[in-house]
Amino acid sequence: MEKMETSMESAKKRVTKLKKFYSHLSIYIIVNLILLGIKAYFLGYFESNGIQNTDLAQWINWNMISTPIIWGIFLAIHATKVFSHPLVKKWEERQIQKYIEGEESDIPKF
């Protein structure tokens, strides 16, 4: 027999999921700010010393573009999992039911 989850246990799980998501988001922001600082420093260094198109500069540029995009995709997936809560599903079901009932009342009856 399955054990029924209490509302307190459910709330604790929900808060834990939210904490993990917000930690993930915070780390994403911090790391990308650090990467932006590194890029600004190195590209400024290369430009001030007259060095152009080095492999390191290209690698830095590639990481500055790819890291936030790829990581951002995974962050969006994480957000989708966290914020697709049963309450959202119940709301969606209510909205669908409301529109179905609205369409049924709009159908002319003979």
All heavy atoms as an XYZ file, in Angstrom:
916
protein
N       0.835     -1.162      0.000
C       0.000      0.000      0.000
C       0.895      1.246      0.000
O       1.878      1.311      0.722
C      -0.905     -0.024      1.231
C      -1.811      1.165      1.321
S      -2.864      1.092      2.772
C      -4.338      0.480      2.036
N       0.548      2.254     -0.851
C       1.332      3.472     -0.936
C       1.058      4.392      0.238
O      -0.069      4.530      0.673
C       0.985      4.223     -2.220
C       1.831      3.807     -3.375
C       1.543      4.659     -4.584
O       1.546      5.898     -4.467
O       1.296      4.080     -5.628
N       2.107      4.982      0.706
C       1.975      5.935      1.800
C       1.535      7.282      1.223
O       2.115      7.777      0.273
C       3.323      6.074      2.503
C       3.327      7.059      3.629
C       4.723      7.191      4.183
C       4.770      8.395      5.103
N       6.120      8.714      5.484
N       0.509      7.856      1.803
C       0.022      9.153      1.347
C       0.959     10.244      1.866
O       1.367     10.230      3.022
C      -1.399      9.406      1.860
C      -2.438      8.475      1.275
S      -2.615      8.662     -0.497
C      -3.365     10.275     -0.574
N       1.270     11.175      1.001
C       2.162     12.264      1.366
C       1.368     13.370      2.060
O       0.324     13.793      1.575
C       2.823     12.801      0.097
C       3.891     13.798      0.336
C       4.585     14.186     -0.956
O       3.896     14.457     -1.950
O       5.819     14.219     -0.950
N       1.886     13.832      3.185
C       1.194     14.906      3.897
C       1.489     16.238      3.212
O       2.434     16.360      2.421
C       1.646     14.991      5.362
O       3.031     15.392      5.389
C       1.458     13.675      6.076
N       0.685     17.238      3.527
C       0.892     18.545      2.924
C       2.217     19.157      3.371
O       2.865     19.861      2.612
C      -0.278     19.473      3.243
O      -0.408     19.619      4.635
N       2.651     18.851      4.595
C       3.930     19.361      5.091
C       5.091     18.751      4.304
O       6.009     19.458      3.887
C       4.088     19.059      6.580
C       5.396     19.533      7.156
S       5.604     21.302      7.020
C       5.102     21.796      8.626
N       5.040     17.454      4.060
C       6.084     16.794      3.286
C       6.103     17.324      1.858
O       7.167     17.564      1.275
C       5.866     15.279      3.278
C       6.108     14.624      4.617
C       5.647     13.176      4.645
O       4.811     12.791      3.801
O       6.111     12.435      5.519
N       4.937     17.513      1.296
C       4.825     18.045     -0.055
C       5.402     19.454     -0.131
O       6.134     19.787     -1.069
C       3.357     18.042     -0.481
O       3.202     18.627     -1.736
N       5.099     20.272      0.838
C       5.601     21.643      0.872
C       7.121     21.658      1.020
O       7.811     22.453      0.365
C       4.952     22.413      2.004
N       7.663     20.776      1.869
C       9.115     20.704      2.050
C       9.810     20.304      0.754
O      10.846     20.869      0.401
C       9.470     19.716      3.167
C       9.226     20.263      4.556
C       9.634     19.254      5.610
C       9.384     19.790      7.002
N       9.778     18.842      8.053
N       9.229     19.338      0.034
C       9.815     18.924     -1.245
C       9.790     20.072     -2.248
O      10.746     20.285     -2.986
C       9.066     17.715     -1.805
C       9.377     16.427     -1.117
C       8.640     15.280     -1.759
C       8.908     13.974     -1.047
N       8.189     12.848     -1.665
N       8.700     20.785     -2.263
C       8.550     21.924     -3.182
C       9.581     23.001     -2.876
O      10.234     23.522     -3.776
C       7.129     22.489     -3.061
C       6.885     23.693     -3.901
C       6.423     23.294     -5.280
N       6.086     24.492     -6.020
C       6.628     24.813     -7.172
N       7.474     24.000     -7.749
N       6.297     25.912     -7.795
N       9.760     23.318     -1.596
C      10.735     24.334     -1.200
C      12.151     23.878     -1.538
O      12.974     24.671     -2.001
C      10.590     24.661      0.305
C      11.751     25.499      0.811
C       9.273     25.374      0.551
N      12.438     22.601     -1.351
C      13.755     22.060     -1.686
C      14.024     22.210     -3.182
O      15.113     22.623     -3.586
C      13.858     20.581     -1.263
O      13.659     20.492      0.149
C      15.203     20.003     -1.619
N      13.036     21.888     -4.006
C      13.190     22.039     -5.450
C      13.419     23.498     -5.827
O      14.261     23.801     -6.678
C      11.960     21.497     -6.184
C      11.872     20.004     -6.189
C      10.627     19.549     -6.931
C      10.490     18.046     -6.905
N       9.290     17.597     -7.636
N      12.680     24.401     -5.196
C      12.854     25.831     -5.482
C      14.239     26.307     -5.062
O      14.882     27.069     -5.791
C      11.777     26.648     -4.772
C      10.385     26.587     -5.374
C       9.363     27.226     -4.441
C      10.353     27.260     -6.732
N      14.711     25.856     -3.883
C      16.047     26.236     -3.421
C      17.115     25.771     -4.407
O      18.048     26.518     -4.718
C      16.328     25.623     -2.038
C      15.932     26.500     -0.893
C      16.194     25.922      0.483
C      17.408     25.094      0.647
N      17.616     24.590      2.018
N      16.989     24.550     -4.874
C      17.967     24.026     -5.830
C      17.954     24.832     -7.122
O      18.999     25.135     -7.691
C      17.699     22.550     -6.116
C      18.083     21.646     -4.974
C      17.794     20.195     -5.300
C      18.144     19.295     -4.133
N      17.857     17.877     -4.420
N      16.753     25.191     -7.585
C      16.672     25.979     -8.816
C      17.312     27.348     -8.624
O      18.095     27.807     -9.459
C      15.224     26.148     -9.289
C      15.122     27.130    -10.420
C      15.550     26.776    -11.691
C      14.641     28.408    -10.209
C      15.494     27.687    -12.732
C      14.589     29.318    -11.251
C      15.009     28.960    -12.512
N      16.987     28.026     -7.515
C      17.547     29.355     -7.289
C      19.060     29.299     -7.073
O      19.780     30.225     -7.463
C      16.837     30.058     -6.133
C      15.435     30.474     -6.506
C      14.349     30.131     -5.715
C      15.188     31.203     -7.666
C      13.058     30.505     -6.064
C      13.908     31.571     -8.030
C      12.849     31.224     -7.224
O      11.578     31.588     -7.578
N      19.559     28.226     -6.492
C      21.013     28.043     -6.377
C      21.623     27.886     -7.759
O      22.665     28.483     -8.063
C      21.337     26.814     -5.540
O      20.933     26.992     -4.215
N      20.990     27.083     -8.592
C      21.447     26.865     -9.955
C      21.475     28.192    -10.709
O      22.458     28.523    -11.389
C      20.518     25.860    -10.637
C      20.963     25.413    -11.988
N      20.213     24.559    -12.749
C      22.036     25.703    -12.737
C      20.823     24.348    -13.894
N      21.928     25.038    -13.912
N      20.413     28.981    -10.574
C      20.329     30.280    -11.236
C      21.416     31.226    -10.734
O      22.072     31.919    -11.527
C      18.945     30.896    -11.012
C      18.703     32.275    -11.618
C      18.825     32.224    -13.131
C      17.331     32.780    -11.210
N      21.654     31.244     -9.425
C      22.692     32.107     -8.848
C      24.075     31.739     -9.367
O      24.866     32.616     -9.742
C      22.680     32.006     -7.321
O      21.447     32.411     -6.814
N      24.374     30.455     -9.393
C      25.672     30.000     -9.882
C      25.825     30.349    -11.358
O      26.892     30.790    -11.801
C      25.848     28.485     -9.634
C      25.959     28.232     -8.135
C      27.069     27.950    -10.365
C      25.848     26.772     -7.742
N      24.759     30.192    -12.135
C      24.766     30.542    -13.559
C      25.137     32.017    -13.733
O      26.005     32.360    -14.542
C      23.391     30.252    -14.158
C      23.200     30.727    -15.573
C      23.687     29.990    -16.644
C      22.514     31.906    -15.852
C      23.504     30.414    -17.948
C      22.321     32.339    -17.141
C      22.819     31.581    -18.201
O      22.635     32.015    -19.485
N      24.509     32.875    -12.968
C      24.768     34.311    -13.081
C      26.202     34.644    -12.654
O      26.925     35.365    -13.357
C      23.744     35.115    -12.257
C      22.364     35.003    -12.900
C      24.164     36.577    -12.125
C      21.220     35.532    -12.047
N      26.639     34.108    -11.528
C      27.986     34.394    -11.025
C      29.053     33.918    -12.000
O      29.985     34.658    -12.341
C      28.188     33.767     -9.629
C      27.320     34.487     -8.603
C      29.658     33.783     -9.212
C      27.204     33.782     -7.266
N      28.935     32.683    -12.469
C      29.940     32.138    -13.389
C      29.984     32.942    -14.684
O      31.067     33.254    -15.198
C      29.669     30.635    -13.676
C      30.496     30.139    -14.840
C      29.954     29.808    -12.431
N      28.822     33.317    -15.193
C      28.824     34.079    -16.440
C      29.369     35.490    -16.258
O      30.008     36.032    -17.168
C      27.435     34.076    -17.076
C      27.178     32.749    -17.747
O      27.887     32.364    -18.655
N      26.174     32.031    -17.285
N      29.169     36.099    -15.090
C      29.794     37.395    -14.812
C      31.317     37.257    -14.733
O      32.051     38.112    -15.245
C      29.241     37.992    -13.522
C      27.814     38.534    -13.600
C      27.327     38.955    -12.207
C      27.725     39.695    -14.577
N      31.794     36.187    -14.106
C      33.234     35.941    -14.033
C      33.797     35.728    -15.439
O      34.839     36.297    -15.796
C      33.540     34.733    -13.125
C      33.240     35.092    -11.672
C      34.996     34.287    -13.271
C      33.265     33.913    -10.719
N      33.108     34.930    -16.247
C      33.571     34.705    -17.618
C      33.603     36.003    -18.415
O      34.522     36.233    -19.201
C      32.681     33.672    -18.319
C      32.819     32.236    -17.840
C      31.799     31.346    -18.538
C      34.220     31.716    -18.080
N      32.609     36.849    -18.212
C      32.577     38.141    -18.897
C      33.769     38.999    -18.461
O      34.405     39.652    -19.296
C      31.254     38.851    -18.593
C      31.010     40.163    -19.311
C      30.935     39.939    -20.817
C      29.716     40.788    -18.818
N      34.088     38.976    -17.172
C      35.255     39.712    -16.671
C      36.550     39.180    -17.257
O      37.434     39.955    -17.638
N      36.669     37.864    -17.338
C      37.870     37.259    -17.923
C      37.997     37.666    -19.385
O      39.079     38.031    -19.848
C      37.825     35.719    -17.778
C      37.991     35.332    -16.308
C      38.896     35.061    -18.640
C      37.726     33.858    -16.034
N      36.892     37.621    -20.090
C      36.919     38.004    -21.507
C      37.352     39.451    -21.657
O      38.201     39.768    -22.482
C      35.550     37.799    -22.133
C      35.498     38.239    -23.581
C      34.129     38.112    -24.174
C      34.140     38.607    -25.615
N      32.818     38.686    -26.185
N      36.760     40.334    -20.860
C      37.114     41.752    -20.956
C      38.599     41.963    -20.649
O      39.282     42.720    -21.341
C      36.244     42.563    -20.010
N      39.106     41.267    -19.645
C      40.514     41.419    -19.272
C      41.430     40.919    -20.381
O      42.332     41.630    -20.817
C      40.802     40.667    -17.974
C      42.270     40.658    -17.622
C      42.863     41.776    -17.047
C      43.064     39.552    -17.892
C      44.214     41.787    -16.737
C      44.415     39.551    -17.593
C      44.985     40.672    -17.022
O      46.332     40.676    -16.725
N      41.192     39.697    -20.841
C      42.080     39.118    -21.838
C      41.998     39.830    -23.180
O      43.015     40.067    -23.819
C      41.812     37.620    -22.023
C      42.500     36.764    -21.011
C      41.773     36.080    -20.066
C      43.874     36.646    -20.990
C      42.403     35.295    -19.111
C      44.526     35.871    -20.051
C      43.781     35.192    -19.096
N      40.798     40.164    -23.603
C      40.695     40.848    -24.895
C      41.318     42.233    -24.821
O      41.946     42.688    -25.778
C      39.246     40.910    -25.362
C      38.652     39.555    -25.763
C      37.239     39.733    -26.288
C      39.503     38.845    -26.800
N      41.158     42.909    -23.686
C      41.836     44.195    -23.498
C      43.341     44.029    -23.512
O      44.071     44.849    -24.080
N      43.822     42.966    -22.889
C      45.260     42.682    -22.874
C      45.773     42.433    -24.284
O      46.801     42.972    -24.690
C      45.536     41.466    -21.984
C      46.966     40.988    -22.034
C      47.950     41.642    -21.300
C      47.325     39.895    -22.815
C      49.274     41.219    -21.338
C      48.638     39.463    -22.867
C      49.605     40.124    -22.130
O      50.907     39.710    -22.188
N      45.051     41.620    -25.064
C      45.477     41.312    -26.425
C      45.468     42.565    -27.302
O      46.393     42.797    -28.074
C      44.585     40.244    -27.055
C      44.756     38.870    -26.459
C      43.662     38.079    -26.185
C      46.013     38.367    -26.171
C      43.808     36.817    -25.637
C      46.181     37.107    -25.626
C      45.075     36.331    -25.339
N      44.429     43.365    -27.165
C      44.326     44.564    -27.989
C      45.394     45.593    -27.628
O      45.967     46.234    -28.503
C      42.933     45.174    -27.867
C      41.865     44.327    -28.535
C      40.455     44.817    -28.268
O      40.291     45.841    -27.564
O      39.516     44.169    -28.756
N      45.690     45.751    -26.338
C      46.686     46.741    -25.920
C      48.096     46.336    -26.324
O      48.964     47.192    -26.484
C      46.615     46.974    -24.417
O      47.008     45.809    -23.721
N      48.341     45.047    -26.493
C      49.664     44.569    -26.891
C      49.747     44.291    -28.392
O      50.741     43.747    -28.860
C      50.053     43.311    -26.115
C      50.327     43.622    -24.663
O      50.873     44.671    -24.345
N      49.926     42.739    -23.781
N      48.704     44.617    -29.117
C      48.727     44.463    -30.570
C      48.603     43.033    -31.035
O      48.931     42.719    -32.178
N      48.151     42.137    -30.172
C      48.004     40.728    -30.557
C      46.584     40.536    -31.088
O      45.614     40.870    -30.423
C      48.244     39.790    -29.352
C      49.637     40.027    -28.778
C      48.058     38.332    -29.771
C      49.888     39.332    -27.463
N      46.472     40.010    -32.287
C      45.165     39.801    -32.906
C      44.981     38.332    -33.289
O      45.932     37.665    -33.679
C      45.024     40.660    -34.168
C      45.076     42.147    -33.906
C      43.876     42.640    -33.112
O      42.774     42.162    -33.312
N      44.108     43.578    -32.227
N      43.755     37.845    -33.184
C      43.354     36.513    -33.671
C      44.225     35.368    -33.163
O      44.635     34.508    -33.918
C      43.322     36.487    -35.203
C      42.273     37.419    -35.749
O      41.211     37.594    -35.144
N      42.554     38.036    -36.879
N      44.530     35.369    -31.897
C      45.254     34.229    -31.343
C      44.262     33.109    -31.040
O      43.052     33.334    -30.935
C      45.974     34.619    -30.037
O      44.981     34.944    -29.064
C      46.918     35.781    -30.248
N      44.778     31.922    -30.925
C      43.918     30.783    -30.603
C      43.237     30.970    -29.249
O      42.073     30.626    -29.078
C      44.724     29.484    -30.585
C      45.153     29.054    -31.981
O      44.491     29.483    -32.959
O      46.129     28.297    -32.096
N      43.966     31.535    -28.285
C      43.394     31.757    -26.965
C      42.239     32.759    -27.036
O      41.192     32.545    -26.427
C      44.460     32.255    -25.987
C      43.981     32.520    -24.559
C      43.401     31.249    -23.934
C      45.111     33.071    -23.710
N      42.417     33.828    -27.814
C      41.355     34.825    -27.957
C      40.130     34.203    -28.611
O      38.989     34.469    -28.205
C      41.847     36.023    -28.759
N      40.337     33.363    -29.599
C      39.210     32.692    -30.261
C      38.516     31.728    -29.299
O      37.293     31.628    -29.284
C      39.682     31.962    -31.516
C      40.089     32.907    -32.617
C      40.704     32.185    -33.797
O      40.932     30.975    -33.748
N      40.996     32.920    -34.857
N      39.308     31.023    -28.510
C      38.736     30.095    -27.535
C      37.910     30.846    -26.506
O      36.814     30.410    -26.140
C      39.860     29.311    -26.861
C      39.390     28.314    -25.859
C      38.935     27.057    -26.102
C      39.319     28.491    -24.438
N      38.586     26.438    -24.930
C      38.812     27.293    -23.890
C      39.647     29.541    -23.584
C      38.629     27.126    -22.523
C      39.457     29.366    -22.220
C      38.949     28.171    -21.715
N      38.442     31.980    -26.030
C      37.707     32.788    -25.056
C      36.402     33.285    -25.663
O      35.346     33.211    -25.037
C      38.579     33.969    -24.558
C      39.731     33.429    -23.703
C      37.743     34.967    -23.771
C      40.768     34.468    -23.341
N      36.450     33.782    -26.892
C      35.226     34.256    -27.550
C      34.211     33.128    -27.694
O      33.017     33.328    -27.462
C      35.539     34.850    -28.926
C      36.036     36.264    -28.819
O      35.661     37.000    -27.918
N      36.892     36.643    -29.747
N      34.653     31.961    -28.087
C      33.740     30.822    -28.254
C      33.070     30.458    -26.930
O      31.877     30.240    -26.857
C      34.474     29.621    -28.834
C      33.671     28.355    -28.764
C      33.926     27.264    -28.013
C      32.451     28.072    -29.448
N      32.958     26.313    -28.178
C      32.030     26.785    -29.069
C      31.663     28.778    -30.348
C      30.864     26.194    -29.540
C      30.503     28.188    -30.828
C      30.114     26.905    -30.425
N      33.845     30.429    -25.860
C      33.289     30.098    -24.542
C      32.358     31.182    -24.030
O      31.396     30.881    -23.329
C      34.400     29.832    -23.535
C      34.953     28.435    -23.684
O      34.186     27.487    -23.718
N      36.250     28.315    -23.798
N      32.628     32.412    -24.358
C      31.756     33.502    -23.927
C      30.387     33.407    -24.601
O      29.383     33.849    -24.051
C      32.365     34.873    -24.261
C      33.596     35.201    -23.492
S      33.335     35.131    -21.707
C      34.511     33.896    -21.263
N      30.346     32.826    -25.762
C      29.082     32.676    -26.488
C      28.406     31.353    -26.130
O      27.219     31.316    -25.826
C      29.319     32.753    -28.009
C      29.798     34.163    -28.376
C      28.053     32.403    -28.779
C      30.313     34.281    -29.787
N      29.164     30.270    -26.142
C      28.563     28.943    -25.987
C      28.160     28.614    -24.552
O      27.112     28.003    -24.331
C      29.505     27.866    -26.513
O      30.679     27.798    -25.720
N      28.961     29.008    -23.581
C      28.669     28.645    -22.194
C      27.317     29.170    -21.721
O      26.489     28.391    -21.242
C      29.798     29.090    -21.257
O      31.007     28.460    -21.662
C      29.485     28.735    -19.810
N      27.035     30.472    -21.857
C      25.728     30.949    -21.392
C      24.562     30.348    -22.171
O      23.506     30.088    -21.594
C      25.788     32.465    -21.606
C      27.214     32.796    -21.783
C      27.887     31.572    -22.272
N      24.749     30.122    -23.459
C      23.649     29.584    -24.270
C      23.346     28.140    -23.889
O      22.199     27.788    -23.595
C      23.963     29.705    -25.768
C      23.973     31.179    -26.182
C      22.947     28.925    -26.610
C      24.461     31.436    -27.577
N      24.366     27.291    -23.880
C      24.155     25.871    -23.585
C      23.685     25.691    -22.141
O      22.721     24.973    -21.871
C      25.435     25.056    -23.869
C      25.732     25.082    -25.373
C      25.299     23.624    -23.366
C      27.087     24.532    -25.756
N      24.347     26.358    -21.218
C      23.958     26.266    -19.813
C      22.568     26.860    -19.609
O      21.762     26.353    -18.836
C      24.990     26.980    -18.954
C      24.905     26.727    -17.478
C      23.951     26.019    -16.802
C      25.815     27.190    -16.495
N      24.222     26.019    -15.466
C      25.369     26.736    -15.247
C      26.975     27.948    -16.546
C      26.031     27.019    -14.067
C      27.633     28.221    -15.369
C      27.164     27.761    -14.141
N      22.263     27.935    -20.340
C      20.947     28.553    -20.257
C      19.835     27.616    -20.692
O      18.737     27.634    -20.134
N      20.111     26.795    -21.694
C      19.128     25.801    -22.143
C      18.835     24.813    -21.019
O      17.676     24.514    -20.724
C      19.620     25.070    -23.414
C      19.619     26.048    -24.600
C      18.770     23.838    -23.716
C      20.330     25.522    -25.831
N      19.885     24.336    -20.362
C      19.686     23.402    -19.248
C      18.999     24.079    -18.063
O      18.180     23.468    -17.375
C      21.016     22.771    -18.824
C      21.507     21.736    -19.794
C      22.573     22.009    -20.635
C      20.887     20.507    -19.882
C      23.015     21.065    -21.543
C      21.319     19.543    -20.788
C      22.395     19.836    -21.624
N      19.298     25.355    -17.843
C      18.633     26.106    -16.783
C      17.141     26.252    -17.089
O      16.298     26.120    -16.207
C      19.285     27.476    -16.623
C      18.793     28.336    -15.474
C      19.098     27.672    -14.130
C      19.437     29.708    -15.534
N      16.816     26.484    -18.348
C      15.401     26.591    -18.747
C      14.681     25.253    -18.547
O      13.526     25.223    -18.101
C      15.296     27.038    -20.198
N      15.347     24.152    -18.859
C      14.761     22.823    -18.632
C      14.523     22.612    -17.135
O      13.467     22.125    -16.724
C      15.670     21.717    -19.218
C      15.674     21.811    -20.750
C      15.227     20.330    -18.750
C      16.742     20.956    -21.416
N      15.500     22.996    -16.319
C      15.356     22.878    -14.862
C      14.171     23.714    -14.378
O      13.358     23.247    -13.571
C      16.655     23.341    -14.203
C      16.727     23.081    -12.740
N      17.834     23.366    -12.000
C      15.838     22.573    -11.848
C      17.637     23.054    -10.732
N      16.418     22.570    -10.614
N      14.055     24.937    -14.888
C      12.939     25.810    -14.494
C      11.601     25.199    -14.883
O      10.632     25.255    -14.123
C      13.098     27.181    -15.137
N      11.547     24.587    -16.053
C      10.314     23.955    -16.506
C       9.906     22.837    -15.564
O       8.727     22.706    -15.220
C      10.485     23.403    -17.937
O      10.891     24.465    -18.793
C       9.206     22.805    -18.455
N      10.872     22.056    -15.125
C      10.570     20.971    -14.186
C      10.109     21.497    -12.837
O       9.176     20.973    -12.239
C      11.804     20.082    -13.987
C      12.104     19.178    -15.132
C      13.298     18.308    -14.802
C      13.574     17.308    -15.883
N      14.697     16.444    -15.525
N      10.761     22.543    -12.360
C      10.445     23.077    -11.033
C       9.093     23.775    -11.021
O       8.307     23.607    -10.098
C      11.555     24.046    -10.558
C      11.127     24.809     -9.319
C      12.836     23.287    -10.285
N       8.824     24.548    -12.061
C       7.626     25.375    -12.036
C       6.404     24.722    -12.666
O       5.350     25.334    -12.719
C       7.909     26.735    -12.675
C       8.856     27.547    -11.841
C      10.161     27.739    -12.249
C       8.452     28.078    -10.635
C      11.042     28.473    -11.475
C       9.323     28.805     -9.850
C      10.623     29.002    -10.273
N       6.528     23.489    -13.143
C       5.328     22.787    -13.604
C       4.765     22.023    -12.416
O       4.876     20.819    -12.291
C       5.640     21.853    -14.774
O       6.512     20.838    -14.369
N       4.194     22.742    -11.533
C       3.657     22.249    -10.264
C       2.242     21.724    -10.476
O       1.542     22.173    -11.383
C       3.676     23.406     -9.259
C       3.374     22.971     -7.873
N       2.119     23.033     -7.347
C       4.169     22.470     -6.897
C       2.144     22.591     -6.103
N       3.373     22.254     -5.809
N       1.788     20.795     -9.672
C       0.412     20.291     -9.799
C      -0.647     21.406     -9.768
O      -1.675     21.291    -10.410
C       0.255     19.357     -8.598
C       1.636     18.919     -8.269
C       2.532     20.065     -8.638
N      -0.380     22.476     -9.031
C      -1.339     23.582     -9.026
C      -1.465     24.221    -10.406
O      -2.545     24.636    -10.810
C      -0.935     24.643     -7.992
C      -1.045     24.223     -6.527
C      -0.528     25.334     -5.626
C      -2.478     23.873     -6.176
N      -0.345     24.279    -11.129
C      -0.380     24.818    -12.489
C      -1.203     23.897    -13.382
O      -2.011     24.356    -14.191
C       1.048     24.993    -13.048
C       1.025     25.414    -14.505
C       1.836     25.986    -12.215
N      -1.016     22.605    -13.208
C      -1.781     21.637    -14.002
C      -3.268     21.728    -13.699
O      -4.107     21.660    -14.603
C      -1.256     20.223    -13.767
C       0.138     20.024    -14.327
C       0.681     18.657    -14.025
C       2.120     18.562    -14.527
N       2.748     17.335    -14.177
N      -3.610     21.905    -12.425
C      -5.023     22.048    -12.062
C      -5.597     23.320    -12.669
O      -6.735     23.329    -13.147
C      -5.184     22.065    -10.540
C      -4.959     20.723     -9.893
C      -5.112     20.816     -8.387
C      -4.792     19.475     -7.738
N      -4.874     19.541     -6.276
N      -4.835     24.396    -12.671
C      -5.278     25.646    -13.274
C      -5.523     25.458    -14.773
O      -6.516     25.916    -15.309
C      -4.243     26.741    -13.033
C      -4.572     28.021    -13.730
C      -5.414     28.994    -13.292
C      -4.082     28.451    -14.997
N      -5.466     30.011    -14.217
C      -4.658     29.697    -15.272
C      -3.201     27.902    -15.933
C      -4.392     30.415    -16.431
C      -2.935     28.609    -17.092
C      -3.526     29.840    -17.331
N      -4.576     24.760    -15.435
C      -4.733     24.493    -16.866
C      -6.010     23.701    -17.129
O      -6.753     24.006    -18.068
C      -3.524     23.728    -17.401
C      -2.272     24.557    -17.496
C      -1.054     23.729    -17.887
O      -1.134     22.480    -17.907
O      -0.018     24.341    -18.174
N      -6.255     22.685    -16.310
C      -7.465     21.875    -16.487
C      -8.718     22.723    -16.304
O      -9.683     22.582    -17.063
C      -7.463     20.702    -15.498
C      -6.416     19.654    -15.804
C      -6.283     18.620    -14.705
O      -7.073     18.656    -13.729
O      -5.382     17.764    -14.822
N      -8.711     23.618    -15.318
C      -9.864     24.508    -15.112
C     -10.077     25.428    -16.306
O     -11.210     25.661    -16.733
C      -9.678     25.337    -13.837
C      -9.894     24.577    -12.551
C     -10.037     25.504    -11.346
N      -9.017     26.537    -11.263
C      -7.866     26.436    -10.586
N      -7.600     25.320     -9.928
N      -7.008     27.429    -10.550
N      -8.979     25.947    -16.856
C      -9.098     26.839    -18.007
C      -9.638     26.089    -19.226
O     -10.494     26.607    -19.954
C      -7.743     27.473    -18.347
C      -7.223     28.412    -17.283
C      -8.185     29.552    -17.007
O      -8.692     30.194    -17.912
N      -8.451     29.804    -15.736
N      -9.153     24.875    -19.428
C      -9.641     24.062    -20.546
C     -11.126     23.792    -20.381
O     -11.907     23.939    -21.330
C      -8.835     22.742    -20.646
C      -7.411     23.038    -21.110
C      -9.528     21.751    -21.581
C      -6.463     21.867    -20.986
N     -11.508     23.434    -19.173
C     -12.923     23.155    -18.906
C     -13.771     24.400    -19.148
O     -14.860     24.330    -19.709
C     -13.101     22.647    -17.466
C     -14.481     22.124    -17.173
C     -14.836     20.917    -18.037
O     -13.985     20.095    -18.371
N     -16.076     20.829    -18.428
N     -13.258     25.548    -18.752
C     -13.982     26.807    -18.933
C     -14.214     27.080    -20.427
O     -15.310     27.455    -20.831
C     -13.184     27.957    -18.312
C     -13.872     29.308    -18.398
C     -13.094     30.359    -17.620
C     -12.216     31.111    -18.590
N     -11.492     32.234    -17.952
N     -13.189     26.859    -21.237
C     -13.331     27.099    -22.673
C     -14.252     26.081    -23.334
O     -15.012     26.417    -24.236
C     -11.963     27.132    -23.355
C     -11.211     28.401    -23.055
C     -10.068     28.380    -22.269
C     -11.662     29.628    -23.523
C      -9.388     29.542    -21.966
C     -10.983     30.802    -23.226
C      -9.848     30.754    -22.456
O      -9.184     31.912    -22.155
N     -14.196     24.847    -22.869
C     -15.098     23.828    -23.414
C     -16.536     24.198    -23.097
O     -17.410     24.152    -23.965
C     -14.751     22.425    -22.850
C     -13.425     21.946    -23.432
C     -15.871     21.439    -23.133
C     -12.906     20.672    -22.807
N     -16.783     24.600    -21.854
C     -18.142     24.999    -21.472
C     -18.584     26.238    -22.239
O     -19.741     26.356    -22.628
C     -18.207     25.248    -19.965
C     -18.095     23.984    -19.144
C     -17.919     24.251    -17.650
O     -17.873     25.446    -17.249
O     -17.809     23.274    -16.901
N     -17.669     27.156    -22.476
C     -17.995     28.362    -23.235
C     -18.370     28.048    -24.666
O     -19.303     28.627    -25.229
N     -17.645     27.118    -25.278
C     -17.959     26.724    -26.654
C     -19.291     25.987    -26.719
O     -20.052     26.159    -27.663
C     -16.838     25.859    -27.224
C     -15.584     26.634    -27.538
C     -14.474     25.750    -28.081
O     -14.712     24.541    -28.310
O     -13.364     26.280    -28.266
N     -19.555     25.157    -25.730
C     -20.813     24.423    -25.716
C     -21.997     25.373    -25.578
O     -23.053     25.158    -26.171
C     -20.829     23.398    -24.578
C     -19.925     22.213    -24.832
C     -19.838     21.272    -23.638
O     -20.411     21.587    -22.570
O     -19.193     20.222    -23.780
N     -21.837     26.450    -24.819
C     -22.940     27.397    -24.659
C     -23.110     28.283    -25.906
O     -24.172     28.831    -26.137
C     -22.722     28.282    -23.435
O     -21.581     29.085    -23.628
N     -22.062     28.378    -26.733
C     -22.143     29.174    -27.955
C     -22.790     28.408    -29.106
O     -23.176     29.011    -30.097
C     -20.759     29.636    -28.397
C     -20.176     30.694    -27.470
O     -20.976     31.305    -26.725
O     -18.961     30.929    -27.508
N     -22.853     27.090    -28.993
C     -23.442     26.273    -30.065
C     -24.947     26.487    -30.054
O     -25.608     26.315    -29.048
C     -23.120     24.775    -29.857
C     -21.603     24.560    -29.934
C     -23.846     23.923    -30.894
C     -21.174     23.151    -29.594
N     -25.508     26.910    -31.219
C     -26.967     27.102    -31.266
C     -27.696     25.770    -31.125
O     -27.293     24.780    -31.709
C     -27.203     27.733    -32.644
C     -25.978     27.459    -33.435
C     -24.852     27.209    -32.468
N     -28.751     25.801    -30.319
C     -29.526     24.582    -30.108
C     -30.813     24.674    -30.919
O     -31.472     25.700    -30.937
C     -29.837     24.416    -28.616
C     -28.589     24.238    -27.806
C     -28.872     24.035    -26.366
C     -27.537     23.875    -25.645
N     -27.668     23.837    -24.249
N     -31.180     23.587    -31.568
C     -32.369     23.539    -32.411
C     -33.517     22.871    -31.711
O     -33.511     21.998    -30.990
C     -32.089     22.819    -33.731
C     -31.065     23.540    -34.544
C     -29.737     23.168    -34.578
C     -31.443     24.653    -35.312
C     -28.820     23.833    -35.336
C     -30.515     25.318    -36.086
C     -29.211     24.913    -36.098
